[in-house]
Amino acid sequence: MKKTIKFFIIISAFVAFSNKCNAQDTIIEKDQITTMINHALLTVLKIEKMYAVNKVVPKGYWEKLYIWVDHYPSGFEPSKEIIDMGLKYISIHSLSKKQKKKGVNGVAFSGVIIDGNKMMLNFGDMGVHLRRDTLHIGRSSDGYSFEYEYSCDKQEWILIKMPKQYDNLK
């Protein structure tokens, strides 16, 4: 239910901003936000894989990495490229006690921030670990931010800023 409400708030913000640009009955399609999230998530995963290949992270990191499915818009489907990376998907609500005790790390989507004609998609590392009957949830402070700006002329969101780590992929 919360995911559905968040999704409708995001779509409403898209429509409200489109109307600000005096567009002709433009309806922002769900496909546009899905494409943007897929592109950003794929970039994050490529950066994380680069860290594993270059041994910046501990051995076996990539093989144990999950994609947290919490906080994505309702009905979100990852692209074929993301699926082909072979990572597992998990929700914090579906963790078994064994998984909690062992600890689970993954890439999490933090959500969408809209400010005027700018929108940010944020991702980060999230780890969950059960110790002494207390569930500890940790999130990285740096993470990955993708900034988009709405173009009234093109009637679409244009990527204007990527994470600094992206430069290492080129």
Residue pairs with C-beta under 8 A, 6 or more apart in sequence:
3 71
3 72
3 73
3 74
4 74
6 71
6 73
6 111
7 73
7 74
10 33
10 73
10 112
10 114
11 28
11 30
11 33
13 114
14 28
14 32
14 33
15 26
15 27
15 28
17 114
17 116
17 117
17 150
18 26
18 28
18 150
18 155
20 117
21 150
21 152
21 155
22 152
23 152
23 155
26 155
30 73
30 75
32 156
32 157
33 73
33 112
34 73
34 76
34 77
36 121
36 146
36 148
36 157
36 159
37 72
37 73
37 76
37 109
37 121
38 78
38 79
38 81
38 82
39 146
39 159
40 121
40 123
40 144
40 146
41 67
41 78
41 82
41 107
41 109
41 123
42 79
42 81
42 82
43 144
43 146
43 162
43 163
43 166
43 169
44 107
44 123
44 144
44 163
45 67
45 82
45 85
45 87
45 107
46 169
47 144
47 163
47 165
47 166
47 168
47 169
48 57
48 62
48 65
48 107
49 62
49 85
50 168
50 169
51 57
51 61
52 61
52 62
61 105
64 105
65 87
65 105
65 106
65 107
66 87
66 88
66 89
66 90
66 104
66 105
66 106
66 107
67 78
67 82
67 87
67 88
67 89
67 90
67 106
67 107
68 90
68 91
68 92
68 106
68 107
68 108
68 109
68 126
69 89
69 90
69 91
70 91
70 92
70 93
70 108
70 109
71 108
71 109
71 110
71 111
72 109
78 89
90 99
90 104
90 106
92 128
92 137
95 104
95 128
97 130
100 128
100 129
100 130
100 135
101 129
101 130
103 127
103 128
103 129
103 130
104 127
104 128
104 129
105 125
105 126
105 127
105 128
106 125
106 126
106 127
107 123
107 124
107 125
107 126
108 123
108 124
108 125
108 126
108 139
109 121
109 122
109 123
110 122
110 123
110 124
110 139
110 143
111 121
111 122
112 119
112 120
112 121
113 119
113 120
113 122
117 149
117 150
118 147
118 148
118 149
118 150
119 147
119 148
119 149
119 150
119 157
120 145
120 146
120 147
120 148
121 145
121 146
121 148
122 143
122 144
122 145
122 146
123 143
123 144
123 145
123 146
124 139
124 140
124 142
124 143
124 144
125 139
125 140
125 143
126 137
126 138
126 139
126 140
127 136
127 137
127 138
127 139
128 135
128 136
128 137
128 138
129 135
129 136
129 138
130 136
144 163
144 165
145 161
145 163
146 159
146 161
146 162
146 163
147 159
147 160
147 161
148 157
148 158
148 159
148 160
149 157
149 158
149 160
150 156
150 157
150 158
151 157
151 158
